[in-house]
């Protein structure tokens, strides 16, 4: 999945991982499931 996102954005896989981690820090979460839950609580999904 991360490879596909990286390819579409023209970034290396490590770059996508870095941006995910930075976003998780800003949201105060630590994994993808928590990110989905946070997006739902903010009515983004």
HUCORKA-V68615 format. One record per backbone hydrogen bond with DSSP energy under -0.5 kcal/mol. NH is the residue of the N-H (numbers start at 1). CO is the residue of the C=O. E is the energy in kcal/mol with one decimal. If there is no record, write none. Layout:
nh = <NH NH>
co = <CO CO>
e = <E E>
This chain:
nh = <5 6 7 8 9 10 11 15 16 17 18 19 20 21 22 23 24 25 26 27 28 28 29 35 36 37 38 39 40 41 42 43 44 45>
co = <1 2 3 4 5 6 6 12 12 13 14 15 16 17 18 19 20 21 22 23 24 25 24 31 32 33 34 35 36 37 38 40 39 39>
e = <-2.2 -2.7 -2.4 -2.2 -2.1 -1.3 -2.3 -0.8 -1.6 -2.2 -2.3 -2.4 -2.3 -2.4 -2.4 -2.1 -2.6 -2.2 -2.1 -1.9 -1.0 -0.7 -2.6 -1.8 -2.4 -2.3 -2.5 -2.5 -2.3 -2.3 -1.6 -1.5 -3.3 -0.7>
